[in-house]
């Protein structure tokens, strides 16, 4: 009986030591990512953010050749040149789709991003997740990393630090394996 307890005890001890050893080997080393102290939380009130330029960039065009009409919640949106537009006063104004916006086909220039067992698709700074046969616009998780921002991102100041904003998503510039990247550090809540 004592020898049986010893065998099970040794087997359990080996199993615990093996699993902790493999977990230690799969941990990320500190050289993989330079982590800067975070000064923002997930949701940031828009009143706490100061934009470096007082006027937002507005991209408007008079016509959209080869546009595709996308109907969402009873409203028509237009897709052309890898961007979404809405029509206003005879012009088409570039917009970032809001949370919950759904499309059947991803934009052609999307990138697949995996973070915390979530699969995102990022196209022009907009994050999508697949729901059955559609793709829905969502907020990414804090810590999600992208390697490029859309051309019309905005620089913002929060707590005396510079961040980057696009579609109300707040990014911080970081280094990953010697490459410039941007980490999601917060979502700006608009009132």
C-alpha positions as CSV (number, residue, x, y, z in Angstrom):
1,X,0.0,0.0,0.0
2,X,2.8,2.4,0.9
3,X,4.6,1.6,-2.4
4,X,1.4,2.4,-4.3
5,X,1.1,5.8,-2.6
6,X,4.7,6.5,-3.4
7,X,4.3,5.6,-7.1
8,X,1.2,7.9,-7.3
9,X,2.9,10.7,-5.4
10,X,6.0,10.6,-7.6
11,X,3.8,10.5,-10.7
12,X,1.9,13.5,-9.5
13,X,5.1,15.3,-8.6
14,X,6.5,14.6,-12.1
15,X,3.3,15.7,-13.8
16,X,3.3,19.0,-11.9
17,X,7.0,19.7,-12.6
18,X,6.6,18.9,-16.3
19,X,3.6,21.2,-16.7
20,X,5.2,24.1,-14.9
21,X,8.4,23.6,-16.9
22,X,6.6,23.7,-20.3
23,X,4.6,26.8,-19.1
24,X,7.8,28.5,-18.2
25,X,9.3,27.7,-21.6
26,X,6.3,29.2,-23.5
27,X,6.3,32.5,-21.6
28,X,7.2,35.6,-23.6
29,X,10.6,37.0,-22.8
30,X,11.0,40.6,-22.0
31,X,13.0,41.2,-25.2
32,X,9.9,40.4,-27.3
33,X,8.0,43.5,-26.5
34,X,9.0,46.8,-24.8
35,X,6.2,47.6,-22.5
36,X,5.6,51.2,-21.6
37,X,3.8,52.0,-18.3
38,X,0.1,52.4,-19.2
39,X,-1.5,55.6,-18.1
40,X,-5.0,55.0,-19.5
41,X,-7.8,52.7,-18.7
42,X,-10.1,50.9,-21.2
43,X,-12.8,53.6,-21.4
44,X,-11.7,57.2,-21.6
45,X,-14.2,60.1,-21.6
46,X,-13.8,62.3,-24.6
47,X,-13.4,65.3,-22.4
48,X,-10.1,64.0,-21.1
49,X,-8.6,63.8,-24.5
50,X,-7.0,66.8,-26.3
51,X,-6.5,66.6,-30.0
52,X,-3.4,68.2,-31.4
53,X,-5.3,69.6,-34.3
54,X,-8.5,71.4,-33.3
55,X,-10.3,70.4,-36.6
56,X,-10.9,66.8,-37.5
57,X,-9.9,65.7,-41.0
58,X,-12.9,65.3,-43.2
59,X,-12.5,63.5,-46.5
60,X,-15.3,64.3,-48.9
61,X,-15.6,63.6,-52.7
62,X,-18.2,64.5,-55.2
63,X,-18.5,61.1,-56.9
64,X,-17.6,57.5,-56.2
65,X,-17.0,55.4,-59.3
66,X,-17.3,51.7,-58.8
67,X,-19.0,52.1,-55.5
68,X,-20.9,49.3,-53.7
69,X,-24.0,50.2,-51.7
70,X,-24.1,48.6,-48.3
71,X,-27.4,48.8,-46.4
72,X,-27.1,48.7,-42.6
73,X,-30.0,49.4,-40.1
74,X,-32.1,51.0,-42.8
75,X,-29.4,53.4,-44.0
76,X,-27.3,53.3,-47.2
77,X,-23.5,53.4,-46.9
78,X,-21.2,53.4,-49.9
79,X,-18.0,51.4,-50.2
80,X,-15.2,52.5,-52.6
81,X,-11.4,52.9,-52.6
82,X,-11.2,50.7,-49.5
83,X,-13.3,53.1,-47.4
84,X,-16.9,53.6,-46.3
85,X,-18.8,56.8,-47.1
86,X,-22.1,58.4,-46.3
87,X,-23.9,60.9,-48.5
88,X,-24.4,64.4,-47.4
89,X,-25.3,67.5,-49.5
90,X,-24.3,66.0,-52.8
91,X,-20.9,64.8,-51.5
92,X,-19.7,61.5,-50.1
93,X,-18.0,61.8,-46.7
94,X,-15.5,59.1,-45.6
95,X,-16.6,57.6,-42.3
96,X,-15.4,54.9,-39.9
97,X,-18.3,52.4,-39.4
98,X,-19.7,52.3,-35.9
99,X,-19.8,49.3,-33.5
100,X,-22.4,46.8,-34.7
101,X,-22.1,47.7,-38.4
102,X,-22.3,44.5,-40.4
103,X,-21.0,43.5,-43.8
104,X,-21.1,40.3,-45.9
105,X,-17.6,40.6,-47.3
106,X,-14.4,42.0,-45.7
107,X,-12.6,44.8,-47.4
108,X,-9.8,43.5,-49.7
109,X,-6.9,44.9,-47.7
110,X,-7.8,43.3,-44.3
111,X,-5.3,41.7,-42.0
112,X,-6.1,38.9,-39.6
113,X,-5.1,39.5,-35.9
114,X,-5.2,37.0,-33.1
115,X,-5.2,38.2,-29.5
116,X,-6.4,36.4,-26.4
117,X,-8.1,33.6,-28.4
118,X,-10.1,36.2,-30.4
119,X,-9.7,36.4,-34.2
120,X,-10.1,40.0,-35.5
121,X,-10.0,41.2,-39.0
122,X,-8.5,44.7,-39.3
123,X,-9.1,46.8,-42.4
124,X,-8.2,50.5,-42.4
125,X,-8.2,50.7,-38.6
126,X,-11.6,49.1,-38.3
127,X,-11.8,45.8,-36.3
128,X,-14.3,43.1,-37.4
129,X,-15.2,39.7,-36.0
130,X,-16.9,37.0,-38.0
131,X,-20.5,36.1,-36.9
132,X,-21.9,33.3,-39.0
133,X,-21.9,34.6,-42.6
134,X,-21.3,38.3,-41.7
135,X,-18.5,40.5,-40.2
136,X,-19.4,42.9,-37.4
137,X,-17.5,46.0,-36.4
138,X,-16.3,45.7,-32.7
139,X,-14.0,47.4,-30.3
140,X,-10.7,45.5,-30.0
141,X,-9.4,44.3,-26.6
142,X,-6.9,46.3,-24.7
143,X,-3.4,45.0,-25.6
144,X,-4.3,44.2,-29.3
145,X,-1.3,45.1,-31.5
146,X,-1.3,46.4,-35.1
147,X,1.6,47.3,-37.2
148,X,0.2,50.3,-39.1
149,X,-2.5,52.9,-38.6
150,X,-4.7,54.4,-41.3
151,X,-3.5,57.6,-43.0
152,X,-6.0,59.8,-41.3
153,X,-5.3,58.9,-37.6
154,X,-5.2,61.8,-35.1
155,X,-2.5,62.6,-32.5
156,X,-4.0,63.2,-29.1
157,X,-2.7,64.2,-25.6
158,X,-3.9,62.4,-22.5
159,X,-2.2,62.8,-19.1
160,X,0.7,64.7,-20.8
161,X,1.5,61.8,-23.1
162,X,1.0,61.5,-26.9
163,X,-1.3,58.8,-28.3
164,X,-2.8,58.0,-31.6
165,X,-6.6,57.8,-32.2
166,X,-8.6,56.4,-35.1
167,X,-12.3,55.5,-34.9
168,X,-12.3,56.3,-31.2
169,X,-9.6,53.6,-30.6
170,X,-6.6,54.9,-28.6
171,X,-3.2,53.5,-29.5
172,X,0.3,53.8,-28.0
173,X,3.4,53.4,-30.1
174,X,5.6,50.5,-29.0
175,X,8.4,48.3,-30.3
176,X,7.9,44.6,-31.0
177,X,11.0,42.7,-31.9
178,X,12.6,45.9,-33.1
179,X,9.6,46.8,-35.3
180,X,7.4,49.8,-34.7
181,X,3.8,48.8,-33.7
182,X,0.8,50.3,-32.1
183,X,-1.0,48.8,-29.0
184,X,-4.6,49.4,-28.2
185,X,-4.7,51.1,-24.8
186,X,-8.2,52.5,-24.6
187,X,-11.5,53.4,-26.2
188,X,-12.6,57.0,-26.3
189,X,-16.3,57.3,-25.2
190,X,-18.0,60.0,-27.2
191,X,-20.9,61.8,-25.4
